[in-house]
């Protein structure tokens, strides 16, 4: 197969010479180089931002009504839907994800995000307040200008939609920087933005690593807002760099989320949710629940149910329609997850299932495959209990009673998501109140997108994504006071 060429896209034109290095993009399922990525130097990043600024200020964009912007997003959604199989192919090559996951999960979610913000574009509202002194106070929302959207490698297609759609609905221009490891679907998405009719420069694409192109974007004086999804360490670096110019920053970072199963829960349904949450996308999902907190009286029974269900989940060729779990997406994350698994027995864990590399026949034998793993006997203080592994590893911790469950869930430094399983509605409400995390599912998992907002707590980030709150995150606030009283200010009487 000929290698795919990936170029930066600025002003609607592909930049065949990015000015920087050429990066080899690898298919994680079989280790083959499937694309050559032309990376940007700092000059090309500067050109992309200048282009976006000019496009934002141009009448071709500034004269559009919010409804017009929404209609362009609807055209984009239709194009994404019509090219779904091509996007599935690119995402599968880039990330190794099973085609079933892409067709039934990520493509529908991508479309839902774009169409949600298309419909929300003309729903941005301010307020009018009367004053006691005569006049009106007005509050309004305006676009920032040029936004930087910096994407993670685990969900490139969903995340490019999640950053582009609300940014454009709010009236901004955006420069997109996908992960250097997974640029294919994001590059195709930006080209579809041009095809949908967005003016050249409103959506630009730059390529290269976060430490190079990403840093140049964050530091650029004409980038007024940064939206980043990725690791906590990278998010901290971005926030520090952005602070020098008081830039608005939205960060969705790491998670060590807990799914809490009480003894009165529907154990079969809860087990399905646990397996899905922990192992979808091989555990490479920041809102997945990689910690299982299970109440003592049913812990042994529940572990047996999990082990049985996991044994029937197919791991392997992403092109097979019955495959549910694919490979790790990057070599570095693959090696890190294996390191955690290797150290788990020494911490006192029992490996119920998996525990190491997954051996597959050629050509998959060169891919980044790990056995889906269940670790029992996990206790707070262990690395597998406290640190984000970001791989197909579920750490099982037993608890007794609500207070201990809440304390265990809150004990980690992250606070992104969580899930509670119980038939007791009052207990469910108490747990929702007790858990220090931005999103909690009760007797369900991964539902509510894109309408619900996700607001990270603690070291999981800052700001908000999704929902109407996620749209307003791409707006700056402004207030105005309109006076009609002719009296002079109190205390003044100039003659």
C-alpha positions in Angstrom: 0.0 0.0 0.0 1.3 3.5 -0.9 2.0 5.6 2.1 -0.6 8.4 2.7 0.8 11.9 2.6 -0.4 14.3 5.2 0.3 18.1 4.8 -0.5 21.2 6.8 -3.5 23.0 5.5 -3.5 26.9 5.5 -5.9 29.2 3.7 -7.5 26.2 2.1 -4.2 25.0 0.5 -2.0 22.0 1.4 1.5 23.0 2.3 3.6 20.3 0.6 6.7 21.7 2.4 5.9 22.0 6.1 9.3 23.6 6.8 10.0 20.9 9.4 10.7 17.2 9.7 8.9 14.3 8.1 7.3 12.0 10.6 6.4 8.4 10.0 2.9 7.5 11.1 2.6 3.9 12.3 -0.4 1.6 12.3 -0.4 0.2 15.9 -2.2 -3.0 14.9 0.7 -4.3 12.8 3.6 -1.8 13.3 3.6 -0.8 9.6 4.4 2.8 8.5 1.2 3.9 6.8 1.7 7.7 6.3 4.3 10.4 6.0 3.5 13.5 7.9 5.0 16.9 6.8 5.6 18.8 10.0 5.5 22.5 10.5 8.3 24.7 11.7 7.6 27.9 13.8 7.3 30.1 10.7 4.5 27.9 9.2 2.7 27.9 12.6 2.9 31.7 12.6 1.6 31.8 9.0 -1.4 29.6 10.1 -2.3 31.9 13.0 -1.9 35.0 10.8 -4.2 33.4 8.2 -6.8 32.5 10.8 -6.7 36.1 12.2 -7.2 37.6 8.8 -10.0 35.2 8.0 -11.7 36.0 11.4 -11.6 39.7 10.7 -12.8 39.4 7.1 -16.3 40.3 6.0 -16.7 36.8 4.5 -16.8 35.5 8.1 -17.7 38.5 10.3 -20.8 39.3 8.2 -22.3 35.8 8.7 -25.2 35.5 11.1 -25.1 32.8 13.8 -27.7 30.9 11.8 -25.4 31.0 8.7 -22.6 29.5 10.8 -25.0 26.8 12.0 -26.0 26.0 8.4 -22.3 25.6 7.4 -21.9 23.2 10.3 -24.9 21.2 9.1 -23.3 20.9 5.7 -20.1 19.8 7.4 -22.0 17.1 9.2 -23.6 15.9 6.0 -20.2 15.6 4.4 -18.8 13.7 7.4 -21.7 11.3 7.1 -21.3 10.8 3.4 -17.6 10.1 3.8 -18.0 8.0 6.9 -16.3 4.9 5.5 -13.3 6.8 4.4 -13.0 8.4 7.9 -13.4 4.9 9.4 -10.6 3.6 7.2 -8.2 6.5 8.2 -9.0 6.2 11.9 -8.6 2.5 11.8 -5.2 2.8 10.1 -4.1 5.6 12.5 -5.3 4.1 15.8 -6.0 0.4 15.3 -9.5 0.8 16.5 -12.1 -1.9 15.7 -14.3 -1.0 12.7 -17.4 -1.8 14.8 -16.4 0.7 17.5 -15.8 3.3 14.8 -19.0 2.7 12.9 -21.4 2.4 15.8 -19.7 4.7 18.3 -17.3 7.4 17.0 -18.9 8.3 13.7 -22.4 8.8 15.3 -20.9 10.8 18.2 -18.9 13.0 15.8 -22.1 13.7 13.8 -24.1 14.4 17.0 -21.5 16.9 18.2 -21.4 18.8 15.0 -25.2 18.9 14.6 -25.7 19.9 18.3 -23.5 22.9 17.9 -25.0 23.8 14.5 -28.3 24.0 16.3 -26.9 26.0 19.2 -25.1 28.6 17.1 -28.0 31.1 17.1 -29.0 30.3 20.7 -26.2 32.3 22.4 -28.0 34.8 24.6 -27.0 37.7 26.8 -29.1 39.5 29.5 -30.6 43.0 30.0 -30.9 44.3 33.5 -32.6 47.5 34.6 -30.8 49.8 37.0 -32.1 51.9 39.9 -30.2 55.0 38.6 -31.8 55.0 35.2 -30.5 53.0 32.2 -29.8 49.4 31.3 -27.0 46.9 31.9 -26.3 44.5 29.0 -24.3 41.4 29.1 -23.2 39.6 25.9 -21.0 36.9 24.5 -18.5 37.5 21.7 -16.0 35.2 20.0 -12.4 35.3 21.2 -10.9 35.5 17.7 -8.2 32.8 16.9 -8.5 29.6 19.0 -5.9 26.8 19.2 -7.4 23.3 19.3 -4.8 20.8 20.4 -5.9 17.2 20.1 -5.0 13.9 21.8 -4.0 10.7 20.0 -6.7 8.5 21.5 -9.9 10.0 19.9 -8.7 12.2 17.0 -11.9 12.3 15.0 -14.2 12.9 17.9 -11.9 15.5 19.4 -11.4 17.5 16.2 -15.2 17.8 16.0 -15.5 18.6 19.7 -13.1 21.6 19.3 -14.0 22.8 15.8 -17.8 22.7 16.0 -18.3 24.9 19.2 -15.4 27.2 18.2 -17.0 27.9 14.8 -20.6 28.1 16.2 -19.4 30.8 18.5 -17.8 32.7 15.6 -14.1 32.0 16.1 -11.4 30.9 13.7 -9.4 27.9 14.8 -6.0 26.4 14.2 -6.1 22.6 14.7 -3.1 20.6 15.8 -3.6 16.9 16.0 -1.3 14.5 17.8 1.8 13.8 15.7 1.0 10.1 16.2 -2.6 10.2 14.8 -3.1 13.0 12.2 -5.1 11.3 9.4 -8.7 11.7 10.3 -8.2 15.3 11.7 -6.5 16.3 8.4 -9.4 14.8 6.4 -11.9 16.6 8.7 -10.2 20.0 8.1 -10.4 19.4 4.3 -14.1 18.7 4.7 -14.5 22.1 6.5 -13.2 23.8 3.3 -15.6 21.7 1.2 -18.5 22.6 3.4 -18.0 26.3 2.6 -16.2 27.7 5.6 -14.0 30.6 4.3 -10.3 29.8 3.7 -8.3 30.3 6.9 -11.2 29.9 9.3 -10.0 26.3 10.0 -6.3 25.7 9.5 -4.2 22.6 10.2 -0.7 22.5 11.6 1.3 19.3 12.2 4.2 18.3 14.5 4.7 17.5 18.2 3.1 19.3 21.1 6.5 20.5 22.3 7.2 22.2 19.0 4.0 23.2 17.0 1.9 23.1 20.1 4.2 25.4 22.1 4.4 27.8 19.2 0.6 27.9 19.0 0.1 28.5 22.7 2.8 31.2 22.8 1.6 33.1 19.7 0.2 36.5 20.7 -2.7 36.3 18.3 -4.0 33.0 19.7 -6.6 34.2 22.3 -8.0 30.9 23.5 -6.5 27.4 23.9 -8.5 24.2 24.1 -6.4 21.1 24.9 -7.1 17.5 25.6 -4.3 15.2 26.7 -2.1 14.4 29.7 -2.1 16.3 32.9 1.6 17.0 32.6 1.2 18.6 29.2 -1.9 20.5 30.4 0.1 22.0 33.3 2.8 23.2 30.8 0.2 24.8 28.6 -1.4 26.6 31.5 1.9 28.0 32.7 2.8 29.2 29.2 -0.6 30.7 28.6 -0.5 32.5 31.9 2.1 34.9 30.7 -0.4 36.5 28.3 -3.5 35.8 30.5 -5.0 33.6 27.8 -8.2 31.6 28.3 -7.4 27.9 28.6 -9.7 24.9 28.5 -8.0 21.7 29.7 -9.4 18.1 29.7 -6.7 16.0 31.2 -6.2 12.7 33.0 -8.5 10.5 35.0 -8.4 7.6 37.4 -12.1 7.2 37.5 -14.1 4.8 39.7 -17.1 2.7 38.9 -18.8 1.8 42.3 -20.9 -1.3 42.5 -23.0 -1.8 45.6 -24.3 -5.2 46.8 -27.9 -4.4 45.8 -27.0 -3.6 42.2 -28.1 -5.6 39.1 -24.7 -7.4 38.9 -25.1 -8.6 35.4 -25.9 -5.1 34.0 -23.2 -3.6 36.2 -20.6 -6.2 34.9 -21.4 -5.3 31.3 -20.9 -1.6 32.1 -17.6 -2.3 33.9 -16.2 -4.3 31.0 -17.3 -1.7 28.5 -16.0 1.2 30.5 -12.6 -0.3 31.4 -11.8 -1.9 28.0 -13.4 0.1 25.2 -10.6 1.6 23.0 -8.2 -0.7 25.0 -8.7 1.5 28.1 -7.4 4.6 26.3 -10.2 6.9 27.2 -9.9 9.6 29.9 -13.5 9.2 31.2 -13.3 5.4 31.3 -13.5 3.8 34.8 -10.2 2.0 35.4 -11.0 1.4 39.1 -13.7 -0.9 40.2 -14.9 -0.4 43.8 -17.1 -3.4 44.7 -18.9 -3.9 48.0 -17.5 -6.8 50.0 -20.5 -9.1 50.2 -20.7 -9.6 46.5 -17.0 -9.0 45.5 -16.1 -12.6 44.9 -19.2 -13.3 42.9 -18.8 -10.1 40.9 -15.1 -10.8 40.1 -16.2 -14.3 38.7 -18.8 -12.7 36.5 -16.3 -10.2 35.2 -13.7 -12.8 34.4 -16.3 -14.9 32.5 -17.6 -11.9 30.5 -14.1 -10.7 29.6 -13.0 -14.2 28.4 -15.7 -13.9 25.7 -14.7 -10.5 24.4 -12.7 -10.7 21.2 -9.4 -9.0 21.0 -7.6 -8.9 17.6 -7.9 -7.8 14.0 -9.5 -4.4 13.9 -11.1 -5.2 10.5 -13.1 -8.0 11.9 -16.7 -7.0 12.7 -16.8 -9.0 15.9 -13.6 -7.5 17.4 -14.3 -5.3 20.4 -10.8 -4.5 21.7 -7.9 -3.3 19.5 -4.2 -2.5 20.3 -2.6 0.3 22.2 -2.3 3.3 20.0 1.3 4.5 20.6 4.4 2.5 21.4 5.2 4.7 24.4 1.8 4.1 26.0 2.1 0.4 25.2 5.4 0.1 27.0 4.1 2.2 30.0 1.1 0.0 30.5 3.2 -3.2 30.3 5.5 -1.6 33.0 2.5 -1.2 35.3 1.4 -4.7 34.7 4.8 -6.1 35.4 5.0 -4.3 38.7 1.5 -5.2 39.9 2.2 -8.7 41.5 5.1 -7.1 43.4 2.7 -4.6 44.9 0.5 -7.5 46.2 -2.1 -7.7 43.4 -3.5 -10.9 42.1 -3.9 -11.2 38.3 -7.3 -12.6 37.6 -7.0 -12.3 33.9 -4.4 -11.2 31.3 -1.4 -9.5 32.8 1.0 -9.0 29.9 1.6 -8.9 26.1 -1.0 -10.5 23.8 0.5 -12.9 21.2 -1.2 -12.7 17.8 -0.3 -14.2 14.4 1.4 -12.3 11.7 1.1 -9.5 10.6 -0.4 -8.4 14.0 2.5 -9.8 15.9 4.4 -6.5 15.3 1.5 -4.5 16.8 1.1 -3.0 20.3 -1.1 -5.6 21.9 -1.8 -6.1 25.6 -4.1 -8.7 27.2 -7.2 -7.1 28.8 -6.3 -7.5 32.5 -8.1 -7.8 35.8 -6.2 -7.1 39.0 -7.7 -8.1 42.3 -6.6 -7.4 45.8 -5.7 -3.8 44.9 -5.3 -1.3 47.8 -4.9 2.5 48.0 -1.3 3.5 47.7 -0.5 0.9 45.0 0.6 2.5 41.7 -2.2 0.5 39.9 -4.7 2.0 42.3 -3.6 5.7 42.2 -1.9 6.3 38.9 -3.4 6.6 35.4 -2.4 3.6 33.4 -4.4 4.5 30.3 -4.5 0.9 29.0 -6.7 -2.2 29.2 -6.2 -2.7 33.0 -8.9 -2.8 35.6 -7.9 -2.5 39.3 -10.4 -4.0 41.7 -10.8 -2.6 45.2 -13.2 -3.9 47.8 -15.1 -1.6 50.2 -17.6 -1.7 53.0 -20.4 1.0 53.0 -21.1 4.3 51.3 -18.6 6.4 53.3 -15.6 4.2 52.4 -16.7 4.0 48.8 -16.8 7.8 48.5 -13.5 8.1 50.3 -11.8 5.6 48.0 -13.2 7.3 44.9 -12.1 10.7 46.0 -8.6 9.6 47.3 -6.9 10.0 43.9 -5.7 13.4 42.5 -8.1 13.2 39.5 -11.8 14.0 39.3 -13.1 13.6 35.7 -15.9 11.0 35.8 -17.4 8.2 37.8 -20.3 5.7 37.9 -22.5 4.4 40.7 -24.5 1.1 40.5 -27.3 0.6 43.1 -31.1 0.0 43.2 -31.4 2.4 46.2 -32.3 5.8 44.7 -31.5 7.7 47.9 -28.1 6.1 48.1 -27.5 7.1 44.5 -28.2 10.7 45.3 -26.0 10.7 48.3 -23.2 9.3 46.3 -23.6 11.9 43.5 -23.3 14.6 46.2 -20.3 12.9 47.9 -18.1 12.2 44.8 -15.7 15.0 43.8 -15.8 14.4 40.1 -17.1 16.4 37.1 -19.5 13.8 35.6 -21.3 10.9 37.3 -23.4 8.2 35.6 -25.9 6.3 37.8 -26.8 2.8 36.6 -25.6 3.7 33.1 -22.3 4.5 31.3 -21.2 6.9 28.6 -24.7 8.3 27.9 -25.9 11.9 27.6 -23.3 13.1 25.0 -23.2 15.8 23.6 -25.9 17.5 25.6 -24.3 17.1 29.0 -21.3 19.3 30.0 -18.1 17.8 31.3 -16.4 20.0 33.8 -13.2 18.4 35.2 -12.3 18.6 38.9 -8.9 18.6 40.6 -6.0 17.5 38.4 -8.3 16.4 35.6 -8.4 19.9 34.2 -10.2 23.2 34.1 -13.0 24.7 32.1 -15.8 22.8 30.4 -16.5 20.8 27.3 -19.8 19.7 25.7 -23.3 21.0 26.3 -24.3 24.6 25.9 -21.7 25.4 28.5 -19.1 24.1 26.1 -20.3 26.5 23.5 -20.0 29.5 25.9 -16.5 28.4 26.8 -15.5 29.7 23.3 -17.0 33.1 24.0 -15.6 36.0 26.0 -18.1 38.0 28.1 -18.7 41.7 27.8 -20.9 44.1 29.7 -22.3 47.5 28.7 -24.3 50.2 30.6 -26.7 52.3 28.6 -27.8 55.4 30.5 -30.7 57.7 29.8 -30.9 59.8 33.0 -29.6 63.4 32.3 -28.6 64.0 35.9 -24.9 64.3 36.7 -23.1 61.6 38.8 -23.9 61.7 42.5 -21.6 64.2 44.3 -20.8 66.3 41.2 -22.3 69.6 40.3 -19.9 71.3 37.8 -21.0 74.8 36.8 
